[in-house]
């Protein structure tokens, strides 16, 4: 019923905790787990093979980026619903079934859940679609001098207690009915990392689908653990 796709890059221990949490809190759900490893230099692939024989593993020879690796997983998946999940996330309860039930509603193209920081405080995960000026401000660090400049883009007034239709949700938990991929295509591989989920949400909304923030499902997201390993100049280039 659900295909859970996790793209990993040097996150061995976090990935182990992530998969363990899925197994612990999804016992009443029919699912498959697909890990796509982007040429990790730690023991990620060995860990998955040794500890989780039920997991389908794709081991890339080089880092293909987030979008392309997710697309590899989507293409071999069989579930009616596809959950793109970051390796630095953990389920903390059995609320995934509520997200599945919600996705049976007509016209939902993308569903995001409530993300929590490691200390279980709310992690901002909803934004409006960016304007060119928003991106320029981030690129040249103008928001460091004028923090309120990005208030609209970052939806600073967003109420994370209530379900709402939104522009975009963070890709750490990105739940999509397969029929939506069939209609609008996979993630755009022109994005190596960043903005592939923004682009997908925009394409989905253009086709008349809703993007929903759904707080009844919640997970911990430790946050940017793979990305933190990249050098600053490389991050700027990707952005």
C-alpha positions in Angstrom: 0.0 0.0 0.0 2.9 2.4 0.9 6.4 2.6 -0.6 8.8 4.4 1.8 11.8 5.8 -0.1 14.8 7.0 1.8 17.8 8.6 0.0 21.0 8.4 2.1 24.4 9.8 2.0 26.8 9.1 5.0 24.0 8.9 7.6 24.5 5.4 8.8 23.5 5.7 12.4 20.6 8.0 11.7 19.3 5.8 8.9 19.4 2.8 11.2 17.3 4.7 13.8 14.9 5.8 11.0 14.3 2.3 9.7 13.9 0.9 13.2 11.3 3.5 13.9 9.4 2.5 10.8 9.4 -1.1 11.8 8.3 -0.3 15.3 5.4 2.1 14.5 4.0 0.8 11.2 3.1 -2.8 12.1 -0.5 -2.3 10.9 0.5 -1.0 7.5 1.4 -2.8 4.3 4.6 -1.2 3.2 7.9 -1.6 1.5 11.1 0.3 2.3 13.5 1.3 -0.4 16.9 2.8 0.4 18.8 4.6 -2.3 22.4 5.2 -1.2 24.3 8.0 -3.0 27.8 6.5 -2.8 28.2 6.9 1.0 31.8 6.5 2.3 30.7 5.1 5.7 29.2 1.7 6.2 25.6 2.6 5.2 25.1 -0.1 2.6 26.7 -2.8 4.8 24.5 -1.8 7.7 21.3 -1.9 5.7 22.2 -5.3 4.2 23.1 -6.8 7.6 20.3 -5.4 9.7 17.4 -5.0 7.4 17.1 -7.8 4.8 13.5 -6.7 4.0 14.8 -3.4 2.7 15.3 -3.0 -1.1 18.7 -1.3 -1.5 20.0 0.6 -4.5 23.7 1.4 -4.1 24.8 4.2 -6.5 28.4 4.4 -7.6 28.4 8.2 -7.3 26.2 10.9 -5.6 23.4 11.5 -8.1 21.6 14.1 -6.0 18.4 14.0 -4.1 15.9 14.3 -6.9 17.5 11.6 -9.2 18.0 9.2 -6.3 14.4 9.5 -5.2 13.3 8.9 -8.8 15.3 5.7 -8.9 13.3 4.5 -5.8 10.0 5.7 -7.2 10.6 3.8 -10.4 11.0 0.4 -8.7 8.4 1.0 -6.0 5.0 -0.7 -6.1 2.9 1.1 -3.5 -0.3 3.0 -4.1 1.2 5.8 -2.1 4.8 6.9 -2.1 6.5 8.5 0.9 9.8 10.3 0.3 11.4 10.3 3.8 14.7 11.8 4.9 17.2 9.4 6.6 17.5 11.8 9.6 13.8 11.4 10.6 12.2 9.1 13.2 8.6 8.1 13.8 7.6 8.5 17.4 4.1 7.0 17.3 1.7 5.1 15.0 0.3 8.2 13.3 1.4 7.3 9.7 -1.9 5.4 9.2 -3.7 8.8 9.6 -1.7 10.3 6.8 -2.6 7.3 4.6 -6.3 7.7 5.4 -6.0 11.4 4.6 -4.5 10.7 1.2 -7.6 8.8 0.2 -9.3 12.2 0.0 -9.8 13.3 -3.6 -7.5 15.9 -5.0 -4.6 15.8 -2.6 -1.3 15.8 -4.5 1.2 16.2 -1.7 0.9 15.8 2.1 3.4 17.0 4.6 3.3 16.2 8.3 4.2 18.0 11.5 8.0 18.0 11.9 9.6 18.2 15.3 13.2 19.1 16.2 15.3 16.7 18.2 14.0 18.3 21.4 10.4 17.8 20.1 9.8 21.5 19.6 8.0 22.5 16.4 10.2 22.7 13.3 9.0 25.2 10.6 8.3 23.2 7.5 5.8 25.2 5.5 6.7 28.1 3.1 5.0 30.1 0.4 6.4 29.8 -3.1 9.5 31.9 -3.4 9.7 35.1 -5.3 12.9 36.0 -7.2 13.6 38.7 -4.6 13.3 36.1 -1.8 15.9 33.9 -3.4 18.3 36.8 -4.1 18.0 38.0 -0.5 18.9 34.5 0.7 21.8 34.1 -1.8 23.5 37.4 -0.8 22.6 36.9 2.9 20.5 40.1 3.0 18.1 38.5 5.4 20.9 38.4 8.0 20.7 42.2 8.2 16.9 42.5 7.7 15.3 39.3 9.2 11.7 40.5 8.5 12.5 40.6 4.8 11.6 36.9 4.5 8.6 36.8 6.9 6.1 36.3 4.1 8.1 33.6 2.3 8.8 31.8 5.5 5.2 32.1 6.7 6.3 33.3 10.1 2.7 33.5 11.3 1.8 29.9 10.3 -0.2 27.9 12.8 1.3 24.4 13.0 -1.6 23.1 15.1 -4.2 23.1 12.3 -4.5 21.2 9.0 -4.3 23.7 6.1 -3.8 23.9 2.4 -0.4 25.4 1.7 2.0 26.3 -1.2 4.7 23.9 -0.2 5.8 21.5 2.5 9.4 20.4 3.3 10.7 17.3 1.6 11.7 15.5 4.8 8.3 13.9 4.8 6.7 14.1 1.3 3.7 11.9 0.8 2.3 11.5 -2.7 -0.3 9.3 -4.3 1.3 7.4 -7.2 -1.4 8.6 -9.5 0.0 12.1 -9.1 3.5 11.0 -10.3 1.8 9.2 -13.2 0.1 12.5 -14.2 2.7 15.2 -13.7 5.9 13.2 -13.8 8.7 12.5 -11.3 11.0 15.0 -9.5 12.9 17.3 -11.8 16.5 16.0 -11.9 17.7 19.4 -12.9 17.7 20.1 -9.1 20.7 18.3 -7.5 19.4 19.3 -4.0 17.0 22.0 -2.8 13.8 23.1 -4.5 12.9 19.8 -6.2 10.0 19.5 -3.7 9.0 23.2 -4.3 8.9 22.6 -8.0 6.9 19.4 -7.6 4.3 21.2 -5.3 4.0 24.0 -7.8 3.4 21.5 -10.7 0.9 19.6 -8.6 -1.1 22.8 -7.8 -1.0 23.8 -11.5 -2.8 20.5 -12.3 -5.5 21.2 -9.7 -4.1 19.1 -6.8 -3.9 20.3 -3.2 -0.8 20.5 -1.1 -1.8 19.8 2.5 -0.1 20.3 5.8 -1.4 17.5 8.1 -0.4 17.8 11.8 -2.1 14.6 12.9 1.0 12.7 11.7 4.3 13.8 13.4 7.9 12.8 13.2 11.2 14.0 14.5 13.5 15.5 11.9 17.0 16.0 13.1 17.6 18.3 10.2 20.1 18.6 7.3 22.5 15.9 8.5 23.6 14.8 5.0 23.7 18.4 3.7 25.7 19.6 6.7 28.7 17.5 5.5 29.1 19.5 2.3 31.5 22.4 2.2 30.1 25.9 2.2 31.2 26.7 -1.4 29.5 23.6 -2.6 26.2 24.5 -0.9 26.4 28.0 -2.5 26.9 26.4 -5.9 24.0 24.1 -5.5 21.8 27.0 -4.3 
